[in-house]
Amino acid sequence: MGNSGHPTAARPAPPVGTLSRRALLGGGLAAWFLPGAAPSLARALFGARSDAVFLGALPFLREGDLWVDVAGPDERRFGSGLGGRKIFDLETLAAGALDVPSSRFFLRTFRPDDLGEAATWSVRLQGLVRRPAEIPIAELIQRARPRGSVLLECSGNSGEHRFGLISAAPWDGVPVEDVLARCESLPEARAIEIVGDDSHVMPSLTSMPGASWIFTREQLRERSAFLATGMNGERLMRDHGAPVRLVVPGWYGCACIKWVRELRLLPGDVRPSSQMREFAARTHQDGVPELALDFAPAAVDPAAMPVRVEAWRRRDGVSLAIVGVAWGEAPAGTPAPRRWSIRCGELPWQPIARFVSRPVAHGWRLWRHTLHRVPPGELAMRLRVDDAAVRTRRLARGYYTRTVEVPA
């Protein structure tokens, strides 16, 4: 399940000074103030006597335009089956609407060609158990309860995809621990492989078939992992894993298996699955461990990036209003990030001015920052956590750096 794609026609960048009504109302800074009222927005950003003139939203440079097809005003996708992708437009996030509708939630791998009828689906428990069991989908749906909003990020999320392989939504499901209680495991069972359907007629040049991940029972319990049957208050959509998928809060999406068919209890010396080997580098493994239980958790570290940059002309030069998103969780026993800073070009690091949404346990938050008297030219923006005790592997190497062209 790789992350590269085939080139298609380039998507032209919007010119500075233009902003669609959809972008202004759905994702602009105006969403926090008075939608469509630029003077009120300028006063909120720059003070009661502001003379600021809105120039427009600045496009991020060198991100995804070589292959992303526009399939509608709110959807960018390409490919099908195992190699299919759909990215979420981060620029449309607003402080009061951080949960992404199912129809716009990112996709990494579209539904297999022949899943069969959802009504006859069941999840099997087998392997090192006293007696195999089979749970009908109707029972899982009946037992499902709200599990809160959980963010998922593809481990291949990158500038190639405009960092759009990430979304958050509320889920309904059944804890994996409750499902495992349906069977009695044998003493030698040390691992649990969760296996999904991955039968695609067309092969992929960039992705390996085979959807499964191997966990310890403690990992699944610690992360409150669940088998999801619902999303955004409705039944799962087929492309999102219906009728049932795994959600492991705080882990990359490659471990959150879709179209779950089996839970296999295995011995401790089991070798990693093909999916674990394929995503070893992207989940920060030390090489490719020989045994599945030697894999480190596929945990998403705290991270942050800009998602929208607006240019404003003032008497003393151009100012930038930067909107960003922060997500990820610190490992158990380590402090959560409290202080964040941003660096724009060669300017010194500056504390993030303000978070504009409340923290969510497994979700994301929006922040904003204003930069004054910005010289024209390319401007790279990156963030950091101001606490050395917080692990931020991708942030530390500038993975989520984004660049804009500042107008004169």
C-alpha positions in Angstrom: 0.0 0.0 0.0 2.5 2.6 -1.2 2.1 6.4 -1.6 3.3 7.4 -5.1 1.1 8.1 -8.1 1.0 8.6 -11.8 1.4 12.1 -13.3 -1.7 13.8 -14.7 -2.4 17.3 -15.9 -1.1 20.0 -13.5 -3.7 21.9 -11.5 -3.2 25.6 -11.8 -2.6 27.5 -8.6 -5.1 30.2 -7.7 -3.8 33.7 -8.3 -3.0 36.0 -5.3 -5.9 38.3 -4.7 -8.6 35.8 -5.5 -10.6 33.7 -3.0 -13.7 31.6 -3.7 -16.8 32.0 -1.6 -16.5 28.3 -0.6 -12.9 28.8 0.7 -13.8 32.0 2.5 -16.8 30.6 4.3 -15.5 27.0 4.7 -11.8 27.4 5.6 -10.7 31.0 5.8 -9.9 32.9 9.0 -13.3 34.5 8.6 -14.8 31.3 9.9 -13.6 32.4 13.4 -15.1 35.9 13.0 -17.7 37.3 10.7 -18.0 35.2 7.5 -17.5 37.3 4.4 -16.8 40.5 6.4 -13.2 41.3 5.4 -13.0 44.7 7.3 -14.2 43.0 10.5 -11.6 40.2 10.0 -8.8 42.8 9.4 -9.7 44.5 12.7 -9.7 41.2 14.5 -6.3 40.3 13.2 -4.5 43.6 13.2 -6.4 46.0 15.6 -9.3 48.4 15.7 -7.6 50.9 13.3 -6.4 48.4 10.8 -5.9 49.6 7.2 -5.2 46.1 6.0 -6.3 45.1 2.5 -6.9 41.4 1.7 -4.7 40.2 -1.1 -5.7 36.6 -1.1 -4.8 33.1 0.0 -1.3 32.0 -1.0 -1.0 28.5 -2.6 1.6 26.1 -1.2 4.4 25.5 -3.6 5.5 22.2 -5.2 2.8 20.2 -3.6 0.9 17.5 -5.5 0.0 19.4 -8.6 1.6 16.9 -11.0 -0.8 14.1 -10.3 -3.9 15.3 -8.4 -7.1 15.2 -10.4 -9.9 17.5 -9.4 -13.0 15.3 -9.3 -15.3 18.0 -7.9 -15.2 21.2 -5.9 -14.3 19.4 -2.6 -12.6 16.2 -3.8 -9.2 15.4 -5.3 -8.5 11.7 -6.1 -6.8 9.4 -8.6 -6.5 5.7 -9.3 -8.7 2.9 -8.1 -8.5 -0.2 -5.9 -5.3 -0.9 -4.2 -3.5 2.1 -5.7 -6.4 4.6 -5.2 -6.1 7.8 -3.3 -8.4 10.6 -2.3 -7.0 13.6 -0.3 -8.8 15.9 2.1 -8.5 19.6 1.5 -7.0 20.8 4.8 -7.6 24.4 3.9 -11.3 23.9 4.5 -11.0 23.1 8.2 -12.7 25.6 10.6 -12.6 25.9 14.3 -16.2 24.8 14.8 -16.0 21.9 12.3 -13.0 19.8 12.8 -14.8 16.5 12.2 -14.6 15.6 8.5 -17.7 14.3 6.7 -17.3 10.7 5.5 -17.7 11.7 1.9 -14.6 14.0 2.2 -12.5 11.9 4.6 -9.2 10.9 3.0 -8.9 7.5 1.3 -5.8 5.3 1.0 -6.9 2.2 -1.1 -10.4 2.0 -2.4 -12.8 -1.0 -1.8 -11.7 -4.4 -3.2 -13.5 -5.6 -6.3 -15.7 -8.2 -4.7 -16.4 -7.8 -1.0 -19.6 -9.8 -1.0 -22.8 -8.9 0.8 -22.4 -6.9 4.0 -25.4 -8.6 5.5 -23.6 -12.0 5.4 -20.3 -10.7 6.7 -18.8 -12.1 9.9 -15.5 -11.8 11.8 -13.7 -15.0 12.6 -11.6 -15.6 15.8 -9.2 -18.5 15.2 -5.6 -19.7 15.7 -4.4 -20.5 19.2 -7.8 -20.6 20.8 -9.7 -23.4 22.6 -12.6 -23.1 20.2 -12.8 -20.9 17.1 -15.7 -18.4 17.0 -17.5 -16.3 14.4 -19.3 -13.0 15.1 -21.9 -11.9 12.6 -21.8 -8.3 11.5 -25.3 -7.7 12.8 -24.1 -8.5 16.3 -21.2 -6.1 16.0 -23.5 -3.3 14.7 -25.9 -3.9 17.6 -23.1 -3.8 20.2 -21.3 -0.7 18.7 -21.2 2.4 20.8 -19.7 5.9 20.2 -15.9 5.9 20.6 -15.3 9.7 20.1 -13.5 11.6 17.4 -10.3 9.9 16.2 -7.7 11.2 13.7 -6.2 8.9 11.1 -3.1 9.7 9.1 -1.6 7.7 6.3 2.1 6.9 7.1 2.8 8.0 3.5 1.1 11.5 4.0 3.4 14.0 2.3 3.7 17.1 0.3 3.1 14.9 -2.8 -0.5 14.6 -1.5 -0.6 18.2 -0.2 -0.5 16.5 3.2 -4.2 15.6 2.6 -4.0 12.0 3.6 -5.2 12.9 7.1 -8.7 13.4 8.6 -10.6 13.1 11.9 -14.1 11.9 12.5 -16.3 10.4 15.3 -16.6 6.6 15.2 -18.9 3.9 16.5 -17.5 0.5 17.3 -16.8 -2.4 19.7 -13.5 -2.6 21.7 -11.2 -5.3 20.3 -10.8 -6.5 23.9 -14.6 -7.3 24.1 -14.4 -9.2 20.8 -11.4 -11.3 22.0 -13.4 -12.2 25.1 -15.6 -14.4 22.8 -12.9 -17.0 22.6 -10.5 -18.5 25.1 -6.9 -18.2 24.0 -4.3 -20.9 24.6 -1.3 -20.1 26.9 1.2 -19.9 24.0 -0.8 -17.2 22.2 1.3 -14.0 22.4 0.3 -12.0 19.3 -2.9 -11.1 17.5 -3.0 -10.6 13.7 -6.0 -8.6 12.4 -6.6 -9.5 8.8 -8.7 -7.6 6.2 -9.9 -8.3 2.7 -7.5 -7.1 0.1 -8.7 -8.9 -3.1 -8.1 -6.5 -6.0 -8.4 -7.6 -9.7 -6.0 -4.9 -11.0 -2.5 -5.1 -9.6 -0.8 -1.9 -8.3 2.7 -0.8 -9.4 3.2 1.0 -6.0 1.5 -1.1 -3.4 1.7 -4.7 -2.2 -1.4 -6.7 -1.6 -2.1 -8.2 1.8 -3.8 -6.2 4.6 -2.9 -7.3 8.1 -1.1 -6.0 11.2 0.2 -8.0 14.2 -0.3 -6.6 17.7 0.2 -7.6 21.3 -3.0 -7.7 23.3 -1.5 -5.0 25.6 -1.0 -2.7 22.6 -4.7 -3.0 21.6 -5.9 -2.6 25.1 -3.6 0.4 25.8 -4.7 2.3 22.7 -8.4 1.4 23.2 -8.5 -0.1 19.7 -12.0 -1.0 18.4 -13.7 -2.6 15.4 -15.6 0.3 13.8 -19.0 -0.2 12.1 -20.0 3.5 12.0 -18.5 6.9 11.2 -20.0 10.4 11.6 -23.2 8.8 13.1 -23.9 6.6 10.1 -22.8 3.2 8.9 -19.4 3.0 7.4 -19.0 3.6 3.7 -17.5 0.8 1.6 -14.3 2.7 0.7 -13.8 3.4 4.5 -13.8 -0.3 5.4 -17.5 -1.3 5.6 -18.9 -3.3 7.0 -16.1 -3.3 9.7 -12.6 -1.9 10.1 -10.0 -1.6 12.8 -9.3 1.8 14.4 -6.2 2.1 16.7 -6.2 5.7 18.1 -2.8 7.3 17.8 -1.4 4.8 15.3 -0.8 5.3 11.5 -3.6 4.3 9.2 -1.6 1.4 7.7 -2.2 -0.4 11.0 -5.9 0.4 11.0 -7.0 -2.5 8.8 -10.1 -2.1 6.7 -12.7 -4.8 5.7 -11.7 -7.0 8.7 -12.3 -10.7 8.2 -10.2 -12.4 10.9 -8.5 -12.1 14.3 -5.8 -14.7 14.5 -4.1 -15.6 17.8 -0.5 -16.5 17.1 2.7 -17.5 18.9 5.3 -14.9 19.9 7.8 -15.9 17.2 5.5 -15.0 14.3 7.1 -13.1 11.4 5.8 -9.7 10.4 3.1 -9.5 7.7 3.8 -8.2 4.3 2.1 -4.9 5.2 4.3 -4.4 8.2 7.4 -5.0 6.1 6.2 -2.6 3.4 5.5 0.2 5.9 8.5 -0.4 8.2 10.4 2.7 7.2 7.3 4.9 7.3 6.4 3.7 10.8 9.9 4.6 12.1 11.2 1.0 12.6 14.9 0.3 13.0 15.2 -1.5 9.6 12.8 -4.4 9.2 12.7 -6.5 12.3 12.6 -10.3 11.8 9.8 -10.9 14.3 6.5 -9.1 14.4 6.6 -8.4 18.1 10.0 -6.6 17.6 8.2 -3.9 15.7 7.8 -0.6 17.6 4.3 0.8 17.8 3.3 2.5 14.6 2.6 5.7 16.7 2.0 9.1 15.3 4.2 11.7 17.1 3.0 15.2 17.9 3.2 17.3 14.7 1.9 20.5 13.2 1.9 22.4 10.0 0.3 25.5 8.3 -2.9 24.7 6.3 -3.7 28.2 5.1 -1.8 31.4 4.6 -3.5 34.7 3.8 -1.7 37.8 2.6 -2.7 41.3 3.7 -1.3 44.6 2.5 -0.7 47.2 5.2 1.1 50.6 5.2 4.3 49.0 6.6 4.3 46.1 4.1 2.8 42.7 3.7 1.4 40.7 6.7 0.6 37.0 6.7 -2.2 35.5 8.7 -1.2 31.8 9.1 -3.7 29.1 10.1 -2.4 25.7 11.1 -3.3 22.4 12.6 -1.6 20.3 15.3 -2.2 16.6 16.1 -0.5 13.5 17.5 0.0 12.2 21.0 3.1 11.8 23.2 3.9 8.2 24.2 2.6 6.9 27.5 4.7 8.3 30.4 6.0 11.3 28.5 4.6 14.9 28.7 2.1 16.2 26.2 3.2 19.1 24.1 2.2 22.4 25.6 4.4 25.0 23.9 4.7 25.3 20.1 6.9 27.6 18.0 6.9 28.5 14.3 9.9 29.6 12.1 9.2 31.4 8.9 12.2 31.6 6.5 15.3 32.9 8.3 13.3 34.8 11.0 13.8 33.6 14.6 11.5 31.0 16.1 8.3 32.6 17.5 5.7 31.1 19.9 2.5 30.2 18.3 0.1 33.1 19.0 -3.1 31.3 19.7 -4.8 28.0 19.6 -8.4 28.5 18.5 -10.0 25.2 19.2 -10.0 23.0 22.3 -7.8 20.0 22.6 -9.3 16.6 21.7 -7.9 13.4 23.0 -7.3 11.7 19.7 -8.1 14.5 17.3 -6.5 17.8 16.1 -6.5 21.5 17.0 -6.3 24.7 14.9 -3.9 27.5 15.7 -3.2 30.9 14.1 -0.2 33.1 13.9 0.3 36.6 12.4 3.6 37.7 10.8 4.3 41.3 10.0 6.5 43.1 7.4 7.3 40.0 5.5 9.7 40.5 2.6 8.7 39.2 -0.8 9.8 35.9 -2.2 9.6 32.2 -1.1 8.9 31.6 2.6 9.3 28.2 4.2 7.3 27.6 7.4 8.1 24.8 9.9 7.0 24.2 13.5 8.5 22.6 16.6 7.5 21.6 20.2 9.4 23.6 22.7 10.1 20.7 25.0 13.0 18.3 24.3 11.3 15.5 26.3 8.5 15.3 23.6 9.4 13.0 20.7 8.7 14.6 17.3 10.5 12.5 14.8 9.0 13.9 11.6 8.9 17.5 12.9 12.5 17.3 13.9 13.6 16.7 10.3 11.3 19.3 8.8 9.0 16.8 7.3 5.9 19.0 7.4 7.6 22.2 6.2 5.4 24.1 3.7 6.4 27.0 1.4 4.5 30.0 -0.1 5.5 32.9 -2.4 5.0 36.2 -0.6 3.8 39.0 -3.0 5.6 42.3 -3.1 
